[in-house]
Amino acid sequence: MRRATELAASNPTVHRWYTRPVLFVADVNRAIRFYIDMLGFEKRWHEGDGAGTVCQVNRGECEIILCEDATRRGKARLFVELTADGLTELRRELADRSVPSKEAWWGYDVLQIDDPDGNELLFPR
């Protein structure tokens, strides 16, 4: 039997893995306002014609599903990679919108933004 590493080495086909994290929140409408008003996301869809408890917000290729579920609330950590210019622009936007952020360490320097539910968005420097 061949090991997974041997199979990977012999198979040159590369497939794109597409992900959309789900962040559990206490109030989906409050979360939507934070991601749109404070971080510049756009609402892509909202279950139940805007009355439901699940929606998706997008900014560029970053797509996040927000799900209101009191039984699954917890703290998530999401790493978002930006170019140096993109990070400079984000810092300007955060200052313009008075969004709290902090310098943090997660094995390397990151800019950290906490959403209203304590989910952490980390932007490596």
Residue, then its C-alpha position, 0 to 999 in steps of 0.5 A: m500500500r502506498r502512503a499519502t505522501e507517495l501518492a501526492a508526489s506521483n500525482p502532479t494534478v493540483h486542485r484549488w481548495y475553496t473555503r468559506p469559514v462560518l463564524f457563529v454570532a449572537d445577533v446576525n444583524r449586528a454582525i452584518r452591520f459590523y462587517i459592512d460598516m466597519l470592515g467594508f464587506e458587502k452582503r452577498w446573500h441573506e437567508g429568508d430574504g433578509a429575515g433569516t439567521v444565516c448570511q454571507v459577507n464578501r470583500g474581494e475573495c474573502e467570503i465569510i458566512l455569519c450564522e446566528d446560533a446561541t448553542r454554537r457561539g465561541k471564538a474563531r480565529l481567521f487569518v486574512e493575507l493581504t499584500a503590503d499595499g492592501l494592509t496599508e489601505l486596511r489600516r487607513e480604513l480602520a483609522d477612518r472608521s475608528v475600528p479598534s485594532k491592535e498589534a498582536w503576535w501569533g508566531y509572527d506580527v499580526l494586526q488583530i481585529d475582534d468582531p462584536d462576538g470575539n471572533e478574531l481576524l488576523f492580518p499578518r504583517 
